[in-house]
Amino acid sequence: MTDNNRGSLNEVELPLTVVIGRTALTLQDVADLKPDSIVALAARADEPLEICVSGKVIATGELCEGEGGPDTLAIRILDIHQDAA
């Protein structure tokens, strides 16, 4: 592969998803959701978040304030999974 081709590949955008927790709801529970409903997640508030690319966990991180100030969110990378690098 030429350097020019590699450069083009480096410009490809990949979807990044941050997972804060998971749960399962019955169809009835989903139908009953309304504003102010609270859905419990199978995660603790102090646990690292999963950072996924194309459905694969590549790293863990924590929420932090974004560059835009206190009204914005960002994620601080804590660990890169070795098999993802």
Buried (B, 14 or more C-beta within 10 A) or exposed (E): EEEEEEEEEEEEEEEEEBEEBEEEEEEEEEEEEEEEEEEEEEBEEEEBBBBBEEEEBBBBBEEEEEEEEEEEEEBEEEEEEEEEE
